């Protein structure tokens, strides 16, 4: 991130921890597992998780997500 000098801006953006995700598939599965464990989420409903691919506009199925979110 840098200020190209065409308007208001700051170099401070370089110091922000943007909390990027190192492994998006793993992150989706972990999110599904966290939702599944929540006491207010009924065990008999499936939970789904996908990755949205900006370049193509497609939803990508995440390996392991279906199993992690299966209704019990």
ROFI-669274 format. One record per residue (C-alpha): residue in three letters; x, y, z. Coordinates in steps of 0.02 Angstrom, whole numbers, padded with zeros to 5 digits, always signed. Example, Ala and Ser with C-alpha at 12.3 -4.5 7.8 and 13.67 -1.06 7.14 Angstrom:
ALA+00615-00225+00390;SER+00684-00053+00357;
This chain:
UNK+00000+00000+00000;UNK+00063+00172-00040;UNK-00002+00345-00074;UNK+00016+00384-00259;UNK-00004+00569-00223;UNK-00169+00593-00316;UNK-00275+00637-00168;UNK-00289+00623+00019;UNK-00195+00474+00081;UNK-00067+00411+00202;UNK+00076+00288+00211;UNK+00000+00225+00374;UNK-00090+00087+00277;UNK+00075-00004+00268;UNK+00071-00029+00456;UNK-00104-00100+00473;UNK-00122-00284+00513;UNK-00250-00328+00379;UNK-00280-00500+00456;UNK-00255-00593+00294;UNK-00295-00778+00282;UNK-00148-00893+00243;UNK-00253-01046+00195;UNK-00429-01000+00139;UNK-00493-01180+00131;UNK-00431-01218+00306;UNK-00508-01056+00368;UNK-00679-01103+00296;UNK-00675-01275+00378;UNK-00623-01199+00545;UNK-00766-01073+00532;UNK-00891-01212+00496;UNK-00826-01312+00644;UNK-00843-01160+00758;UNK-01022-01130+00699;UNK-01062-01316+00719;UNK-01002-01314+00901;UNK-01106-01162+00948;UNK-01244-01212+01069;UNK-01377-01107+00981;UNK-01353-01192+00812;UNK-01467-01345+00794;UNK-01371-01506+00760;UNK-01499-01564+00631;UNK-01463-01427+00502;UNK-01318-01433+00379;UNK-01192-01291+00376;UNK-01111-01248+00210;UNK-00952-01156+00168;UNK-00882-01098+00003;UNK-00746-00984-00063;UNK-00799-00845-00181;UNK-00676-00829-00324;UNK-00675-00646-00374;UNK-00593-00675-00543;UNK-00728-00793-00607;UNK-00877-00753-00495;UNK-00889-00938-00448;UNK-00920-01017-00280;UNK-00787-01150-00250;UNK-00827-01301-00145;UNK-00701-01321-00004;UNK-00630-01495+00027;UNK-00688-01556+00198;UNK-00819-01420+00220;UNK-00967-01533+00180;UNK-00911-01662+00308;UNK-00875-01529+00440;UNK-01048-01453+00420;UNK-01151-01611+00398;UNK-01313-01622+00497;UNK-01300-01742+00643;
